[in-house]
Amino acid sequence: MGNSTNPIPEKSVVAKSKPKPANPLDELLPLLRGTRAEIHRNVAVLEVTDASRMIEFAADSKVRRYLLGRLSDTVALVDPGQEDALAKTLLAHGHTPRVASGEAT
């Protein structure tokens, strides 16, 4: 009989990929988390109808530069003084933002 050898099985190396966040927005535009209750006056926010639109805006560097962070999946805090620039950028991208001003009643 021939000399049979049992080959040692090679270990397959599988690269472990970084786990994807459950919410793609977590990587694109972080959720702002306060450590206590705060009231802010005279702030601007970008509010969208669904999270997929916020993902689109957060992924676009021309829009993202005006956003400081997320308050929710559909609301982002706008950099103070950059409201008009953000509105112009959105218009240039074919969006028609509604700009509301004044205090809520």
Contacts in CASP RR format, 6 or more apart in sequence:
PFRMAT RR
TARGET T0000
AUTHOR 0000-0000-0000
METHOD contacts of the structure
MODEL  1
MGNSTNPIPEKSVVAKSKPKPANPLDELLPLLRGTRAEIHRNVAVLEVTD
ASRMIEFAADSKVRRYLLGRLSDTVALVDPGQEDALAKTLLAHGHTPRVA
SGEAT
21 27 0 8 1.000
23 51 0 8 1.000
23 73 0 8 1.000
24 55 0 8 1.000
25 31 0 8 1.000
25 51 0 8 1.000
25 54 0 8 1.000
25 55 0 8 1.000
25 58 0 8 1.000
25 70 0 8 1.000
25 73 0 8 1.000
28 55 0 8 1.000
28 58 0 8 1.000
28 59 0 8 1.000
28 64 0 8 1.000
29 54 0 8 1.000
29 58 0 8 1.000
29 64 0 8 1.000
29 67 0 8 1.000
29 69 0 8 1.000
29 70 0 8 1.000
29 76 0 8 1.000
30 69 0 8 1.000
30 70 0 8 1.000
31 69 0 8 1.000
31 70 0 8 1.000
31 71 0 8 1.000
31 72 0 8 1.000
32 68 0 8 1.000
32 69 0 8 1.000
32 70 0 8 1.000
32 71 0 8 1.000
32 77 0 8 1.000
43 77 0 8 1.000
43 78 0 8 1.000
43 80 0 8 1.000
44 77 0 8 1.000
44 78 0 8 1.000
44 80 0 8 1.000
44 81 0 8 1.000
44 82 0 8 1.000
44 83 0 8 1.000
44 86 0 8 1.000
45 71 0 8 1.000
45 75 0 8 1.000
45 76 0 8 1.000
45 77 0 8 1.000
45 78 0 8 1.000
46 57 0 8 1.000
46 67 0 8 1.000
46 75 0 8 1.000
46 76 0 8 1.000
46 78 0 8 1.000
46 86 0 8 1.000
46 97 0 8 1.000
47 74 0 8 1.000
47 75 0 8 1.000
48 54 0 8 1.000
48 57 0 8 1.000
48 74 0 8 1.000
48 75 0 8 1.000
49 74 0 8 1.000
50 74 0 8 1.000
51 73 0 8 1.000
51 74 0 8 1.000
53 74 0 8 1.000
54 70 0 8 1.000
54 73 0 8 1.000
54 74 0 8 1.000
54 76 0 8 1.000
57 63 0 8 1.000
57 64 0 8 1.000
57 67 0 8 1.000
57 76 0 8 1.000
58 64 0 8 1.000
58 67 0 8 1.000
58 76 0 8 1.000
60 93 0 8 1.000
62 89 0 8 1.000
62 93 0 8 1.000
63 86 0 8 1.000
63 89 0 8 1.000
63 90 0 8 1.000
63 93 0 8 1.000
65 79 0 8 1.000
66 78 0 8 1.000
66 79 0 8 1.000
66 82 0 8 1.000
66 85 0 8 1.000
66 86 0 8 1.000
66 89 0 8 1.000
67 76 0 8 1.000
67 77 0 8 1.000
67 78 0 8 1.000
67 79 0 8 1.000
67 86 0 8 1.000
68 76 0 8 1.000
68 77 0 8 1.000
68 78 0 8 1.000
68 79 0 8 1.000
69 76 0 8 1.000
69 77 0 8 1.000
70 76 0 8 1.000
70 77 0 8 1.000
71 77 0 8 1.000
78 86 0 8 1.000
83 99 0 8 1.000
86 97 0 8 1.000
87 97 0 8 1.000
87 99 0 8 1.000
90 96 0 8 1.000
90 97 0 8 1.000
91 97 0 8 1.000
END
